[in-house]
Amino acid sequence: TNGTLRNCWIVGNLATNGAYGAGAIVFSNGVLDTCEFRANRTPAAGSYGGGVYFYYGGLATNCIFATNSAGYGGAAWFEYGGTIAGGVMSANTATNLGGAAYMNYYGRILNCQIVSNNVTVSHGGGISFNQGGLCANSTLRGNRAQNQGGGFYTSYGGIVTNCLVVSNFSVSYGGGGYMYYG
């Protein structure tokens, strides 16, 4: 807890066997500041957070997450909180949920560019929420989902506010977004 990574490049890392956070794992109150996470991957179908895995909080400010991949949350997975503020999430891929990010029980994305991310099997090409989460003052553009919610997918809660959701695509339902049970 309380560790900081600043002005770092986290590139080309691999975590296997149902892994978490190929680039980094951030436990409560850890900080990532002005870092780049590129081409990190957790290739197993049951893997989480290709770029970073947030567990019980953590903060990433002004970070770039690009070309990362995971089973869930191509760039980032949030478990019980965490915040990405002022960053870019582009060209990340998840097999199942959240091409850029998956928020399981909260998490916040603020003032971010979420662009050209992809989910190859399931929901939420840009971002996916389960049981809460917030995306505010952000742009979701050119994201793609094989199933529902090209830009975003919410399940049992989640808030998308003051965002530009444009030119996203879903093979099934909700090119811009899909809200399942609120």
C-alpha positions as CSV (number, residue, x, y, z in Angstrom):
1,T,0.0,0.0,0.0
2,N,0.9,3.7,-0.5
3,G,3.6,2.9,-3.1
4,T,4.1,5.2,-6.2
5,L,5.3,4.6,-9.7
6,R,6.1,7.9,-11.5
7,N,7.2,8.5,-15.1
8,C,7.7,4.8,-15.8
9,W,7.2,2.7,-18.9
10,I,5.7,-0.7,-18.3
11,V,6.0,-2.5,-21.6
12,G,5.7,-6.1,-22.9
13,N,5.1,-7.9,-19.7
14,L,3.3,-11.3,-19.4
15,A,1.4,-13.0,-16.6
16,T,-0.1,-16.5,-17.2
17,N,-2.4,-19.1,-15.5
18,G,-5.5,-17.0,-14.7
19,A,-3.3,-14.1,-13.8
20,Y,-3.9,-10.6,-12.5
21,G,-2.3,-7.3,-13.8
22,A,0.5,-8.2,-16.2
23,G,1.8,-4.6,-16.0
24,A,1.2,-4.0,-12.3
25,I,-1.0,-4.8,-9.4
26,V,-2.1,-1.8,-7.3
27,F,-3.4,-2.5,-3.8
28,S,-5.1,0.1,-1.7
29,N,-3.8,3.6,-2.0
30,G,-1.0,2.9,-4.5
31,V,-0.4,5.7,-7.1
32,L,0.6,5.5,-10.8
33,D,1.5,8.9,-12.1
34,T,2.4,9.7,-15.8
35,C,3.2,6.1,-16.7
36,E,2.7,4.2,-19.9
37,F,1.4,0.7,-20.0
38,R,1.9,-0.9,-23.4
39,A,1.6,-4.4,-24.8
40,N,1.2,-6.1,-21.5
41,R,-1.0,-9.2,-21.5
42,T,-2.6,-11.9,-19.4
43,P,-3.7,-14.3,-22.2
44,A,-5.8,-16.8,-20.2
45,A,-9.6,-16.5,-20.5
46,G,-9.9,-16.1,-16.8
47,S,-7.3,-13.3,-16.4
48,Y,-7.8,-9.8,-15.2
49,G,-6.3,-6.4,-16.1
50,G,-3.7,-6.6,-18.9
51,G,-2.2,-3.3,-18.0
52,V,-3.1,-2.9,-14.3
53,Y,-5.2,-4.6,-11.6
54,F,-6.6,-2.3,-8.9
55,Y,-7.6,-4.0,-5.7
56,Y,-9.4,-1.9,-3.0
57,G,-8.5,1.4,-4.5
58,G,-5.5,3.1,-6.1
59,L,-5.0,6.0,-8.4
60,A,-3.6,6.4,-11.9
61,T,-3.2,9.9,-13.1
62,N,-2.2,11.1,-16.6
63,C,-1.3,7.5,-17.7
64,I,-1.5,5.9,-21.1
65,F,-2.8,2.4,-21.5
66,A,-2.4,1.0,-25.1
67,T,-2.4,-2.4,-26.8
68,N,-2.8,-4.3,-23.5
69,S,-4.9,-7.5,-23.4
70,A,-6.6,-9.8,-20.8
71,G,-9.6,-12.0,-20.4
72,Y,-11.4,-9.2,-18.5
73,G,-10.4,-5.5,-18.6
74,G,-7.9,-5.2,-21.4
75,A,-6.1,-2.2,-19.9
76,A,-7.5,-2.2,-16.3
77,W,-9.5,-4.3,-13.8
78,F,-11.0,-2.6,-10.8
79,E,-12.0,-4.7,-7.8
80,Y,-13.7,-2.7,-5.0
81,G,-12.5,0.7,-6.3
82,G,-9.7,2.6,-7.9
83,T,-9.5,5.7,-10.1
84,I,-8.0,6.5,-13.5
85,A,-7.9,10.3,-14.1
86,G,-6.7,12.3,-17.1
87,G,-5.5,9.4,-19.1
88,V,-5.8,7.6,-22.5
89,M,-6.9,4.1,-23.0
90,S,-6.6,3.0,-26.6
91,A,-6.4,-0.2,-28.7
92,N,-6.7,-2.5,-25.7
93,T,-8.5,-5.9,-26.0
94,A,-10.4,-8.1,-23.6
95,T,-12.0,-11.5,-24.4
96,N,-15.0,-11.1,-22.2
97,L,-15.8,-7.7,-20.5
98,G,-14.3,-4.2,-20.8
99,G,-12.0,-3.8,-23.7
100,A,-10.4,-0.8,-21.9
101,A,-11.6,-1.3,-18.3
102,Y,-13.8,-3.5,-16.2
103,M,-15.2,-2.2,-12.9
104,N,-16.3,-4.9,-10.4
105,Y,-17.9,-3.2,-7.4
106,Y,-17.0,0.5,-8.1
107,G,-14.1,2.3,-9.7
108,R,-13.9,5.7,-11.5
109,I,-12.7,6.9,-14.8
110,L,-12.5,10.7,-15.0
111,N,-11.4,13.0,-17.8
112,C,-10.1,10.1,-20.0
113,Q,-10.0,9.3,-23.7
114,I,-11.3,5.7,-24.2
115,V,-10.6,5.1,-27.9
116,S,-10.6,2.0,-30.3
117,N,-10.8,-0.7,-27.6
118,N,-12.3,-4.1,-28.4
119,V,-14.1,-7.0,-26.7
120,T,-13.9,-10.2,-28.8
121,V,-16.6,-12.3,-27.2
122,S,-18.8,-10.4,-24.8
123,H,-19.9,-6.9,-23.5
124,G,-18.5,-3.4,-23.1
125,G,-16.0,-2.6,-25.9
126,G,-14.9,0.5,-24.0
127,I,-15.8,0.0,-20.4
128,S,-17.9,-2.4,-18.4
129,F,-19.4,-1.9,-14.9
130,N,-20.8,-4.5,-12.5
131,Q,-22.5,-3.3,-9.3
132,G,-21.5,0.3,-9.7
133,G,-18.8,2.6,-11.1
134,L,-18.5,6.0,-12.6
135,C,-17.2,7.3,-16.0
136,A,-17.3,11.1,-16.1
137,N,-16.1,13.9,-18.4
138,S,-14.6,11.4,-20.8
139,T,-14.8,10.5,-24.5
140,L,-15.7,6.9,-25.6
141,R,-15.0,6.7,-29.3
142,G,-14.6,3.9,-31.8
143,N,-14.9,1.0,-29.3
144,R,-16.3,-2.4,-30.4
145,A,-18.2,-5.2,-28.6
146,Q,-19.0,-8.5,-30.0
147,N,-22.2,-8.7,-28.0
148,Q,-23.7,-5.7,-26.1
149,G,-22.5,-2.1,-25.4
150,G,-19.9,-1.0,-27.9
151,G,-19.0,2.1,-25.9
152,F,-20.1,1.0,-22.4
153,Y,-22.0,-1.8,-20.6
154,T,-23.5,-1.5,-17.1
155,S,-24.8,-4.4,-15.1
156,Y,-26.8,-3.6,-11.9
157,G,-25.6,0.0,-11.7
158,G,-23.0,2.3,-13.1
159,I,-23.0,5.9,-14.1
160,V,-21.9,7.5,-17.3
161,T,-22.1,11.3,-17.0
162,N,-21.1,14.3,-19.1
163,C,-19.4,12.0,-21.6
164,L,-19.1,12.0,-25.4
165,V,-20.1,8.6,-26.6
166,V,-19.6,8.5,-30.4
167,S,-18.9,6.1,-33.3
168,N,-18.9,2.9,-31.2
169,F,-20.1,-0.4,-32.5
170,S,-21.8,-3.5,-31.2
171,V,-22.5,-6.7,-33.2
172,S,-25.6,-7.3,-31.1
173,Y,-27.3,-4.5,-29.0
174,G,-26.4,-0.9,-28.0
175,G,-23.7,0.4,-30.2
176,G,-23.1,3.4,-27.9
177,G,-24.1,1.6,-24.6
178,Y,-26.2,-1.0,-22.9
179,M,-27.6,-0.8,-19.4
180,Y,-28.7,-4.1,-17.9
181,Y,-30.8,-3.7,-14.7
182,G,-30.0,0.0,-14.2
